[in-house]
Amino acid sequence: MISLEFSLRLCGPLIKCLSEVDASLLYAATGFVDAEAVETVSGAAEEVKIVVGDFAVPRAVYERWREAVRVYPGHVGNLYIGRRGLVSGGAPLVATWMYSRVAANLAAVLPPAAVKELEEYFHAKLWSKALPLTEDAVVDASAEVILRSPYARDAKRANEALAEALGRDLARCFTAFHPGSCARLVANALRKKYSNCEAEEVCAAADVHKRVSPRRLLSAPDDAYLAGHPVCWIRSFAANILEERRGFRSGIEAYTAMLTSAAETCRGELKRLAEEELAKLQDEVYRNEAMWTIPYRLLPLALTLPAVGCRIEGKTRRDGRSIRQIHCY
């Protein structure tokens, strides 16, 4: 761990921050990239290496900079290492965010020894473990399109795969949030088909993963539904899981945490739905009913957590209680 004095300040737009740490050499780890931003930093740097999370990469980046870009499954956040220090904050390596005054970025000017240690960390922990950029990670769209108008079809495809696995009569339950009428039906279907599994929702998710890439599911629009739950709920929960990296003592605890996160970060109708469901869980009768149907409520998490490097583990204790723990790696 680096323990040295340094100068830290709020630097504003990413382009300004990069100039403060001298990005004539740049090692970056970010969630998104686009061709215009990579062009900007490449034109001013002698060497550029970029590790990007496993969201789709625009084709233009693949065609021009595939040797300089690698994919690190599950990576989130934004870190930029220059010759004089580092930049960290809310701006991904996307043209719009390069000049945005909205994203809060911090620049730290560090002693040479600390910069060298950061460079070694980047190569040992990120670059060397990242995957080469291949056609599989490419989409024919800009990062702005990926961010602003993500793909509902991936959630639709996952819902269709679930309906095929568990029964076509459940298709409606996967495309809208109706816990009262759907939860027990789906939970029973899960138990019937995956009766030999410790955690039914994980086994069902494994079947769907054969046909649907989990890394694309979190890119669906906020109001798309995945296994009967708004994608915004799942995305906000996944972000919190990555920050906290903690487990849960039970499925009901994990589900409550998802609702709490959604009620804080999702907007409008989706936030209201989360708040209503959270309020219902305060009722003992409803809560007991929810405990019986938790496999259904955790199914969307089991489908999407692999996209951010996490998984649900199901275990049964000696007293018969079921424990679902979420692990990130």
Order of alpha helices (4+ residues) and beta strands (2+ residues): beta-alpha-beta-alpha-beta-beta-alpha-beta-beta-beta-alpha-beta-alpha-beta-beta-alpha-alpha-alpha-alpha-alpha-alpha-beta-beta-alpha-alpha-alpha-alpha-alpha-beta-beta
